[in-house]
Amino acid sequence: MNIDRSKVTGVIEETIRKYENKLDLREIGYVLQIGDGIARIFGLEKCVYGELVRFSQDTFGMVLNLEADSVGCIILGDASKIKEGDEVSRTGTVMSVPVGDELLGRVVNPLGEPLDGKGPIKAKSTRPIEIIAPGVMERQTVKEPLQTGIKSIDAMIPIGRGQRELIIGDRQIGKTAIAIDAIINQKNQERRPICIYVAVGQKQSTVANIVKTLEQFGALEYTIVVSATASDPAPLQYIAPYAGCAIGEEFMWKGKDVLIIYDDLTRHAQAYRQLSLLLRRPPGREAYPGDVFYLHSRLLERACKLSDKNGGGSLTALPIIETQAGDISAYIPTNVISITDGQIYLEGGLFFSGVRPAVNVGLSVSRVGGTAQTKAMRQVAGRLRLDLAQYNDLAAFAQFASELDAHSRAQLARGERLIEILNQDQYEPMPVEDQVVVIFAAVNGFVDDISTDQLKNWEKAYLKFLKEKYASILKEIKANGKIEDSIKANLENAIKEFKAKK
């Protein structure tokens, strides 16, 4: 039997109007339509954007549309029990999430409810998931490094505490691996940041494996995992990054450093598009709503380094974006590139040729630059990007050249060894002092006579030799953060001694 929905809606509205004199419709409303996780509600004239509303089945919704005669809201929970005509009441509060130390080491959903089977979370306070980002006067310059433990990133695309650095590339080429390595690397840092991993639209098995990996490397104790998997409704996927950000801001305003990973914002935009189309918002370029830029900008603008007056805490954001066949000129990638302070671009061609991580040096950039590097790293890695750029140009030219002069052959050999020395296995982040001595040897030509297939073994033996016989060099680099002339001379002698020994 076909039912005319407009007639049903008309009957419901007429029934509601009969009670207008008896009830204050500014505080209580009724469901006009329900479906696909979206409810249209008649009444609630005083309702505000982002407010929580309570349905008669103790299910909550979050208001996203304010129209002339109704409000549209997303259902945060089981929508199957809600039906047309059900009563809805205002709560007077905006959407909030539990925050605090009680969440450390836990896996939660975007509502702050535990998913790890470790019992309830007794958080003492909550925080709205959406607030205005700190103003310019409340911030300070990003100048302290956040070490990822990945040689190619710490040397050429440094990340500072309070920065927003995009990780972008095709699927399955190591974007999440960089983020997880960065979390694991924080374990032994002097000022260890709180880490938050927000999974949006991932498979449950993927999230479970990430949690297992963090636990295995002892990183879960200072990490919070916020999970809205692919099987969760779009409203939960939509609020997940904001919930994770609110949890991080609580620590930031207490003067602590926070590292947050949004994995990934492509799926977040897709969840928002689903909600927007159901709420009848007009689509625009590539069928995304016109405000999808605002969706991500108001999230990422909350990452910053607070001024000393405000406690000096920081929130460093590493959003992840998935591209299609390397197309970084698509709508969502260009949006997020314009919001962030640089991007780490992973290239499929490099990945499949064995480069790990598959960072394209030419398209990757950090707009904070050397400000977020230790002086020691700046001293040794200053020439690295230029050397690699020259190698890439020469390698492209050499494909068509039958003969090369000795200088060009030497440049090609140096570039091959630089790429190999920057290769790094997953889950093996490296302390910054180890990175400095390895890159020092590579850029100064001490590995030019070693074949590329022997470089990995050479690097391990070289670091072992330094730690056993010249540990003072590593300690001085770590303590001073720079390479004095005396340390440089000692390091050169140590390398020569090691090579003579070999």
GUTOR-740667 format. One record per residue (C-alpha): residue in one letter; x, y, z. Coordinates in steps of 0.1 Angstrom, whole numbers, padded with zeros to 4 digits, always signed. Example, Ala and Ser with C-alpha at 12.3 -4.5 7.8 and 13.67 -1.06 7.14 Angstrom:
a+0123-0045+0078
s+0137-0011+0071
# end
This chain:
m+0000+0000+0000
n+0014+0034-0010
i+0012+0061+0017
d+0013+0098+0008
r+0040+0111+0031
s+0029+0147+0027
k-0006+0138+0040
v+0009+0119+0070
t+0031+0149+0078
g+0001+0172+0075
v-0020+0151+0099
i+0009+0151+0124
e+0013+0189+0122
e-0024+0194+0127
t-0024+0171+0157
i+0005+0190+0172
r-0012+0224+0167
k-0042+0212+0188
y-0019+0212+0218
e-0001+0245+0211
n-0020+0263+0239
k-0012+0236+0264
l+0025+0231+0257
d+0055+0254+0253
l+0067+0243+0219
r+0099+0262+0224
e+0111+0235+0248
i+0093+0204+0235
g+0089+0192+0199
y+0077+0163+0179
v+0093+0141+0152
l+0079+0150+0118
q+0102+0126+0098
i+0128+0100+0107
g+0151+0080+0085
d+0187+0074+0076
g+0199+0087+0109
i+0182+0121+0104
a+0152+0135+0122
r+0131+0165+0113
i+0115+0180+0144
f+0085+0204+0147
g+0088+0230+0175
l+0119+0237+0196
e+0119+0273+0186
k+0147+0282+0210
c+0170+0254+0199
v+0205+0264+0191
y+0230+0249+0165
g+0249+0220+0180
e+0225+0215+0209
l+0217+0180+0222
v+0181+0170+0222
r+0166+0140+0239
f+0141+0117+0223
s+0114+0098+0244
q+0134+0066+0240
d+0164+0082+0259
t+0183+0085+0225
f+0201+0117+0219
g+0204+0138+0188
m+0225+0168+0178
v+0209+0198+0160
l+0225+0207+0127
n+0198+0225+0107
l+0177+0255+0119
e+0148+0261+0095
a+0117+0284+0097
d+0093+0258+0108
s+0114+0228+0119
v+0149+0217+0130
g+0170+0190+0115
c+0191+0168+0138
i+0214+0138+0135
i+0207+0108+0157
l+0236+0098+0181
g+0226+0062+0187
d+0200+0037+0177
a+0174+0054+0155
s+0153+0023+0149
k+0132+0029+0180
i+0123+0065+0171
k+0091+0070+0151
e+0070+0099+0137
g+0051+0117+0164
d+0075+0109+0192
e+0082+0137+0217
v+0116+0155+0217
s+0129+0178+0244
r+0157+0203+0247
t+0186+0196+0270
g+0200+0231+0271
t+0236+0218+0265
v+0257+0215+0235
m+0273+0182+0225
s+0301+0174+0249
v+0326+0146+0255
p+0343+0133+0287
v+0379+0145+0291
g+0408+0141+0315
d+0436+0117+0325
e+0410+0089+0330
l+0409+0084+0292
l+0446+0076+0288
g+0452+0041+0275
r+0416+0037+0266
v+0397+0031+0233
v+0364+0051+0232
n+0337+0061+0207
p+0331+0097+0199
l+0306+0100+0228
g+0334+0090+0252
e+0319+0055+0259
p+0345+0027+0263
l+0350+0002+0235
d+0379-0018+0250
g+0361-0038+0277
k+0382-0023+0305
g+0352-0010+0324
p+0335+0024+0327
i+0355+0057+0324
k+0350+0078+0354
a+0359+0112+0339
k+0355+0141+0363
s+0347+0167+0336
t+0334+0172+0301
r+0342+0196+0272
p+0321+0208+0243
i+0333+0192+0210
e+0331+0225+0191
i+0346+0257+0205
i+0362+0287+0188
a+0399+0283+0181
p+0424+0303+0203
g+0430+0338+0189
v+0463+0352+0177
m+0470+0369+0210
e+0465+0336+0228
r+0492+0318+0208
q+0529+0320+0203
t+0553+0310+0175
v+0558+0273+0167
k+0595+0268+0175
e+0599+0235+0194
p+0605+0203+0174
l+0582+0173+0176
q+0604+0144+0166
t+0587+0117+0146
g+0618+0094+0147
i+0616+0092+0109
k+0649+0104+0092
s+0634+0117+0060
i+0607+0138+0079
d+0628+0151+0108
a+0656+0161+0084
m+0637+0176+0055
i+0600+0182+0066
p+0603+0191+0103
i+0572+0192+0124
g+0569+0217+0153
r+0548+0215+0184
g+0516+0233+0176
q+0519+0228+0138
r+0493+0212+0114
e+0511+0190+0090
l+0491+0171+0064
i+0499+0135+0055
i+0486+0129+0020
g+0488+0101-0006
d+0470+0072-0022
r+0456+0043-0001
q+0479+0016+0013
i+0512+0034+0008
g+0521+0041+0045
k+0502+0072+0057
t+0490+0056+0089
a+0524+0040+0094
i+0541+0074+0097
a+0515+0085+0123
i+0519+0053+0143
d+0557+0056+0142
a+0554+0092+0154
i+0533+0080+0184
i+0557+0052+0192
n+0587+0076+0190
q+0572+0098+0218
k+0578+0071+0244
n+0613+0082+0254
q+0610+0119+0247
e+0618+0143+0276
r+0586+0162+0272
r+0564+0134+0261
p+0532+0146+0245
i+0498+0130+0251
c+0489+0112+0218
i+0454+0109+0204
y+0445+0087+0174
v+0412+0094+0158
a+0400+0066+0135
v+0372+0078+0111
g+0356+0052+0088
q+0384+0026+0093
k+0376-0012+0096
q+0373-0025+0131
s+0401-0050+0125
t+0424-0021+0114
v+0417-0002+0146
a+0422-0033+0167
n+0456-0040+0150
i+0467-0004+0157
v+0457-0007+0193
k+0476-0040+0196
t+0507-0024+0180
l+0506+0006+0204
e+0502-0018+0233
q+0531-0040+0221
f+0555-0010+0219
g+0544+0004+0252
a+0528+0035+0236
l+0491+0029+0247
e+0497+0042+0282
y+0500+0078+0269
t+0476+0074+0240
i+0438+0078+0236
v+0421+0061+0207
v+0388+0076+0195
s+0371+0052+0171
a+0342+0057+0147
t+0346+0027+0123
a+0330+0022+0089
s+0302+0002+0105
d+0292+0031+0128
p+0265+0056+0116
a+0276+0087+0097
p+0267+0110+0127
l+0294+0093+0149
q+0319+0095+0121
y+0311+0132+0117
i+0317+0142+0153
a+0347+0119+0159
p+0375+0144+0150
y+0359+0171+0170
a+0355+0148+0200
g+0392+0139+0197
c+0402+0175+0194
a+0382+0184+0226
i+0399+0157+0245
g+0433+0170+0234
e+0424+0206+0242
e+0418+0197+0278
f+0454+0187+0281
m+0467+0216+0260
w+0450+0242+0283
k+0467+0225+0313
g+0501+0233+0298
k+0508+0199+0282
d+0518+0189+0247
v+0494+0169+0226
l+0498+0151+0193
i+0465+0142+0175
i+0461+0122+0143
y+0429+0124+0122
d+0428+0092+0101
d+0414+0102+0078
l+0396+0134+0069
t+0385+0121+0035
r+0361+0097+0051
h+0351+0125+0075
a+0341+0147+0045
q+0322+0117+0030
a+0302+0112+0062
y+0294+0149+0063
r+0283+0149+0027
q+0259+0120+0035
l+0244+0140+0064
s+0242+0172+0044
l+0224+0157+0015
l+0199+0140+0038
l+0194+0174+0055
r+0188+0188+0020
r+0218+0211+0019
p+0229+0219-0017
p+0260+0201-0031
g+0287+0220-0049
r+0320+0211-0065
e+0324+0173-0068
a+0290+0169-0051
y+0303+0182-0017
p+0284+0208+0003
g+0298+0243+0000
d+0308+0245+0037
v+0330+0214+0036
f+0361+0238+0037
y+0347+0253+0069
l+0341+0218+0083
h+0379+0211+0083
s+0392+0246+0089
r+0373+0251+0122
l+0387+0217+0133
l+0424+0223+0123
e+0425+0259+0134
r+0423+0246+0170
a+0458+0232+0167
c+0483+0257+0181
k+0511+0265+0205
l+0496+0285+0234
s+0514+0316+0248
d+0533+0313+0281
k+0506+0333+0297
n+0481+0306+0288
g+0503+0278+0301
g+0524+0271+0270
g+0507+0239+0260
s+0504+0228+0224
l+0482+0207+0201
t+0500+0193+0170
a+0476+0179+0143
l+0485+0154+0117
p+0455+0151+0095
i+0455+0123+0069
i+0440+0127+0034
e+0436+0099+0009
t+0440+0108-0028
q+0428+0090-0059
a+0456+0081-0083
g+0478+0108-0068
d+0454+0136-0077
i+0462+0163-0051
s+0443+0189-0071
a+0409+0174-0061
y+0385+0193-0039
i+0392+0178-0004
p+0430+0176-0008
t+0433+0212-0020
n+0410+0223+0009
v+0432+0207+0036
i+0465+0217+0019
s+0453+0254+0021
i+0445+0250+0058
t+0476+0232+0070
d+0512+0244+0076
g+0527+0220+0050
q+0522+0185+0037
i+0541+0151+0036
y+0532+0138+0002
l+0536+0100-0002
e+0539+0088-0038
g+0528+0054-0050
g+0557+0051-0075
l+0583+0055-0048
f+0564+0031-0025
f+0563+0003-0051
s+0600+0009-0060
g+0609+0001-0023
v+0613+0036-0008
r+0601+0036+0028
p+0586+0060+0038
a+0577+0069+0002
v+0581+0107+0007
n+0582+0128-0024
v+0607+0155-0014
g+0597+0179-0042
l+0560+0180-0033
s+0564+0178+0005
v+0570+0210+0025
s+0570+0223+0061
r+0560+0259+0063
v+0575+0261+0098
g+0608+0249+0084
g+0641+0250+0103
t+0625+0268+0132
a+0611+0234+0143
q+0645+0216+0140
t+0673+0212+0164
k+0704+0231+0153
a+0724+0198+0150
m+0698+0186+0124
r+0699+0219+0105
q+0737+0217+0103
v+0738+0183+0088
a+0705+0182+0067
g+0708+0217+0051
r+0722+0202+0019
l+0701+0171+0019
r+0670+0184+0002
l+0691+0201-0025
d+0712+0170-0031
l+0681+0149-0035
a+0664+0174-0058
q+0696+0175-0080
y+0697+0137-0080
n+0660+0134-0091
d+0666+0159-0120
l+0698+0141-0131
a+0682+0106-0128
a+0654+0117-0151
f+0679+0131-0176
a+0702+0100-0174
q+0674+0078-0187
f+0679+0094-0221
a+0717+0099-0220
s+0740+0073-0233
e+0771+0086-0216
l+0776+0107-0184
d+0807+0125-0172
a+0824+0115-0140
h+0808+0143-0119
s+0773+0134-0130
r+0780+0097-0122
a+0792+0107-0088
q+0761+0128-0082
l+0739+0098-0091
a+0758+0075-0068
r+0755+0100-0039
g+0718+0104-0045
e+0712+0066-0045
r+0730+0063-0012
l+0711+0092+0003
i+0678+0076-0006
e+0689+0043+0008
i+0702+0058+0040
l+0668+0076+0045
n+0649+0043+0041
q+0635+0031+0074
d+0616+0001+0085
q+0582+0005+0101
y+0580+0006+0140
e+0617+0015+0141
p+0617+0053+0150
m+0652+0066+0156
p+0664+0091+0183
v+0674+0125+0168
e+0711+0121+0178
d+0713+0088+0159
q+0697+0104+0129
v+0722+0133+0130
v+0753+0111+0130
v+0739+0089+0102
i+0729+0118+0079
f+0763+0135+0087
a+0781+0105+0073
a+0759+0103+0042
v+0760+0140+0032
n+0798+0143+0037
g+0805+0114+0014
f+0816+0088+0039
v+0793+0062+0024
d+0800+0069-0013
d+0822+0038-0015
i+0797+0014+0001
s+0772-0004-0021
t+0736+0004-0016
d+0726-0032-0007
q+0752-0031+0022
l+0742+0004+0036
k+0716-0009+0061
n+0741-0033+0077
w+0767-0006+0076
e+0744+0019+0094
k+0735-0006+0122
a+0772-0015+0127
y+0782+0022+0126
l+0756+0032+0153
k+0766+0002+0174
f+0803+0012+0172
l+0795+0048+0182
k+0774+0038+0212
e+0801+0014+0224
k+0832+0035+0219
y+0821+0071+0212
a+0789+0074+0233
s+0801+0108+0245
i+0795+0122+0209
l+0759+0111+0209
k+0754+0125+0245
e+0768+0159+0236
i+0746+0162+0204
k+0716+0153+0225
a+0724+0176+0253
n+0736+0207+0233
g+0713+0202+0203
k+0741+0213+0180
i+0774+0201+0165
e+0804+0221+0178
d+0836+0221+0158
s+0853+0198+0183
i+0823+0173+0181
k+0825+0174+0143
a+0862+0166+0143
n+0857+0138+0168
l+0828+0124+0147
e+0849+0125+0115
n+0877+0106+0132
a+0852+0081+0146
i+0838+0074+0112
k+0873+0070+0097
e+0883+0046+0125
f+0851+0026+0120
k+0857+0023+0082
a+0894+0014+0087
k+0883-0013+0112
k+0857-0027+0087
# end
